[in-house]
Structure formats: structure tokens, C-alpha cells
Amino acid sequence: MTTHPHPAGAPTDLDAVLAEAPAAAPSSAEGGEPACLLHRVCPSCGRLATGPAAGCCSRCGTELPE
């Protein structure tokens, strides 16, 4: 195993490093489209329907679930 010298005062234990790391601030803008769009995803090709009232996929013509 290769070892590397650590500068004086530098923590050598992973737990010590993680304890000194600042906590990430939660982001209120995380995520993407809501899960309620799942019914608009074509089961055959995966394309997202362009409108909420679409009855079939505009790419492959497969009927979309209701």
C-alpha cells in the first residue's frame, strides 16, 4: 500500500475530515418535473406527451394511460 506524508496538523482519519466539512445547505430548487407527469410518459418509447389531454403518443402512436 502506498502512503503519503500528511502536512502537520492535517487530519488523517476520514471521520475527522468529514466532521470538519461544512454541511451542505438544502436547496429549495431541487428536483425536476413532478412525479404526477408519469401518466404522460409513453410506455413504448418513453416520450413525454405534449399536453395533458393527449390520448396517444405523438412519436409512436401508442395509446397513453389515463
LUMSETOR-842748 format. One record per residue (C-alpha): residue number from 1; residue in three letters; chain; x negated, y, z negated. Coordinates in Angstrom, 1 decimal. Each point is the difference from the previous one (the first is absolute). Layout:
<recs>
<rec><num>NUM</num><residu>ALA</residu><chaine>A</chaine><px>X</px><py>Y</py><pz>Z</pz></rec>
...
</recs>
This chain:
<recs>
<rec><num>1</num><residu>MET</residu><chaine>A</chaine><px>0.0</px><py>0.0</py><pz>0.0</pz></rec>
<rec><num>2</num><residu>THR</residu><chaine>A</chaine><px>-1.3</px><py>3.5</py><pz>0.8</pz></rec>
<rec><num>3</num><residu>THR</residu><chaine>A</chaine><px>-0.1</px><py>2.5</py><pz>-2.7</pz></rec>
<rec><num>4</num><residu>HIS</residu><chaine>A</chaine><px>-0.4</px><py>3.8</py><pz>0.3</pz></rec>
<rec><num>5</num><residu>PRO</residu><chaine>A</chaine><px>-1.2</px><py>2.3</py><pz>-2.7</pz></rec>
<rec><num>6</num><residu>HIS</residu><chaine>A</chaine><px>2.6</px><py>2.4</py><pz>-1.4</pz></rec>
<rec><num>7</num><residu>PRO</residu><chaine>A</chaine><px>-0.7</px><py>3.6</py><pz>-0.8</pz></rec>
<rec><num>8</num><residu>ALA</residu><chaine>A</chaine><px>-0.4</px><py>0.8</py><pz>-3.7</pz></rec>
<rec><num>9</num><residu>GLY</residu><chaine>A</chaine><px>3.4</px><py>0.4</py><pz>-1.6</pz></rec>
<rec><num>10</num><residu>ALA</residu><chaine>A</chaine><px>1.9</px><py>-1.6</py><pz>2.9</pz></rec>
<rec><num>11</num><residu>PRO</residu><chaine>A</chaine><px>2.6</px><py>-2.6</py><pz>-1.0</pz></rec>
<rec><num>12</num><residu>THR</residu><chaine>A</chaine><px>-0.9</px><py>-3.5</py><pz>1.2</pz></rec>
<rec><num>13</num><residu>ASP</residu><chaine>A</chaine><px>3.3</px><py>-1.6</py><pz>-1.0</pz></rec>
<rec><num>14</num><residu>LEU</residu><chaine>A</chaine><px>3.0</px><py>0.1</py><pz>2.5</pz></rec>
<rec><num>15</num><residu>ASP</residu><chaine>A</chaine><px>2.4</px><py>0.6</py><pz>-2.9</pz></rec>
<rec><num>16</num><residu>ALA</residu><chaine>A</chaine><px>-2.0</px><py>3.0</py><pz>-1.1</pz></rec>
<rec><num>17</num><residu>VAL</residu><chaine>A</chaine><px>0.0</px><py>1.5</py><pz>3.5</pz></rec>
<rec><num>18</num><residu>LEU</residu><chaine>A</chaine><px>3.8</px><py>-0.5</py><pz>0.3</pz></rec>
<rec><num>19</num><residu>ALA</residu><chaine>A</chaine><px>0.6</px><py>1.5</py><pz>-3.4</pz></rec>
<rec><num>20</num><residu>GLU</residu><chaine>A</chaine><px>-1.9</px><py>3.2</py><pz>1.1</pz></rec>
<rec><num>21</num><residu>ALA</residu><chaine>A</chaine><px>1.8</px><py>0.3</py><pz>3.3</pz></rec>
<rec><num>22</num><residu>PRO</residu><chaine>A</chaine><px>2.8</px><py>2.6</py><pz>0.1</pz></rec>
<rec><num>23</num><residu>ALA</residu><chaine>A</chaine><px>3.5</px><py>-1.4</py><pz>0.4</pz></rec>
<rec><num>24</num><residu>ALA</residu><chaine>A</chaine><px>1.6</px><py>0.6</py><pz>3.3</pz></rec>
<rec><num>25</num><residu>ALA</residu><chaine>A</chaine><px>2.9</px><py>2.4</py><pz>-0.1</pz></rec>
<rec><num>26</num><residu>PRO</residu><chaine>A</chaine><px>3.3</px><py>-1.5</py><pz>1.2</pz></rec>
<rec><num>27</num><residu>SER</residu><chaine>A</chaine><px>1.1</px><py>1.4</py><pz>3.3</pz></rec>
<rec><num>28</num><residu>SER</residu><chaine>A</chaine><px>3.7</px><py>0.9</py><pz>0.5</pz></rec>
<rec><num>29</num><residu>ALA</residu><chaine>A</chaine><px>-0.4</px><py>-0.2</py><pz>3.7</pz></rec>
<rec><num>30</num><residu>GLU</residu><chaine>A</chaine><px>-1.0</px><py>-3.7</py><pz>0.1</pz></rec>
<rec><num>31</num><residu>GLY</residu><chaine>A</chaine><px>1.8</px><py>-2.5</py><pz>2.3</pz></rec>
<rec><num>32</num><residu>GLY</residu><chaine>A</chaine><px>1.5</px><py>0.2</py><pz>3.4</pz></rec>
<rec><num>33</num><residu>GLU</residu><chaine>A</chaine><px>3.5</px><py>-0.7</py><pz>1.3</pz></rec>
<rec><num>34</num><residu>PRO</residu><chaine>A</chaine><px>2.4</px><py>-1.4</py><pz>-2.5</pz></rec>
<rec><num>35</num><residu>ALA</residu><chaine>A</chaine><px>0.8</px><py>-3.7</py><pz>-0.2</pz></rec>
<rec><num>36</num><residu>CYS</residu><chaine>A</chaine><px>3.6</px><py>0.7</py><pz>1.0</pz></rec>
<rec><num>37</num><residu>LEU</residu><chaine>A</chaine><px>-1.2</px><py>0.1</py><pz>3.7</pz></rec>
<rec><num>38</num><residu>LEU</residu><chaine>A</chaine><px>-0.6</px><py>-3.7</py><pz>0.0</pz></rec>
<rec><num>39</num><residu>HIS</residu><chaine>A</chaine><px>3.3</px><py>-0.7</py><pz>1.6</pz></rec>
<rec><num>40</num><residu>ARG</residu><chaine>A</chaine><px>-1.1</px><py>2.2</py><pz>2.9</pz></rec>
<rec><num>41</num><residu>VAL</residu><chaine>A</chaine><px>-3.1</px><py>-2.2</py><pz>0.8</pz></rec>
<rec><num>42</num><residu>CYS</residu><chaine>A</chaine><px>0.5</px><py>-2.3</py><pz>3.0</pz></rec>
<rec><num>43</num><residu>PRO</residu><chaine>A</chaine><px>-0.5</px><py>-3.7</py><pz>-1.2</pz></rec>
<rec><num>44</num><residu>SER</residu><chaine>A</chaine><px>-1.5</px><py>-0.9</py><pz>3.4</pz></rec>
<rec><num>45</num><residu>CYS</residu><chaine>A</chaine><px>-2.5</px><py>2.7</py><pz>0.8</pz></rec>
<rec><num>46</num><residu>GLY</residu><chaine>A</chaine><px>-0.2</px><py>2.1</py><pz>-3.2</pz></rec>
<rec><num>47</num><residu>ARG</residu><chaine>A</chaine><px>1.0</px><py>3.3</py><pz>1.7</pz></rec>
<rec><num>48</num><residu>LEU</residu><chaine>A</chaine><px>1.8</px><py>2.5</py><pz>-2.2</pz></rec>
<rec><num>49</num><residu>ALA</residu><chaine>A</chaine><px>3.4</px><py>1.0</py><pz>1.4</pz></rec>
<rec><num>50</num><residu>THR</residu><chaine>A</chaine><px>0.1</px><py>3.7</py><pz>1.0</pz></rec>
<rec><num>51</num><residu>GLY</residu><chaine>A</chaine><px>3.4</px><py>0.7</py><pz>-1.6</pz></rec>
<rec><num>52</num><residu>PRO</residu><chaine>A</chaine><px>2.0</px><py>-1.3</py><pz>-3.0</pz></rec>
<rec><num>53</num><residu>ALA</residu><chaine>A</chaine><px>2.9</px><py>-1.2</py><pz>2.3</pz></rec>
<rec><num>54</num><residu>ALA</residu><chaine>A</chaine><px>-2.2</px><py>-2.0</py><pz>2.4</pz></rec>
<rec><num>55</num><residu>GLY</residu><chaine>A</chaine><px>1.5</px><py>-3.4</py><pz>0.6</pz></rec>
<rec><num>56</num><residu>CYS</residu><chaine>A</chaine><px>-2.8</px><py>-1.5</py><pz>2.0</pz></rec>
<rec><num>57</num><residu>CYS</residu><chaine>A</chaine><px>-3.8</px><py>0.5</py><pz>0.4</pz></rec>
<rec><num>58</num><residu>SER</residu><chaine>A</chaine><px>-0.9</px><py>2.5</py><pz>2.7</pz></rec>
<rec><num>59</num><residu>ARG</residu><chaine>A</chaine><px>-3.2</px><py>-2.0</py><pz>0.8</pz></rec>
<rec><num>60</num><residu>CYS</residu><chaine>A</chaine><px>1.2</px><py>-3.6</py><pz>0.3</pz></rec>
<rec><num>61</num><residu>GLY</residu><chaine>A</chaine><px>3.8</px><py>0.2</py><pz>-0.3</pz></rec>
<rec><num>62</num><residu>THR</residu><chaine>A</chaine><px>0.3</px><py>-2.3</py><pz>-3.1</pz></rec>
<rec><num>63</num><residu>GLU</residu><chaine>A</chaine><px>3.1</px><py>0.7</py><pz>-2.1</pz></rec>
<rec><num>64</num><residu>LEU</residu><chaine>A</chaine><px>-1.0</px><py>1.8</py><pz>-3.2</pz></rec>
<rec><num>65</num><residu>PRO</residu><chaine>A</chaine><px>1.3</px><py>-1.1</py><pz>-3.4</pz></rec>
<rec><num>66</num><residu>GLU</residu><chaine>A</chaine><px>2.8</px><py>2.1</py><pz>-1.5</pz></rec>
</recs>
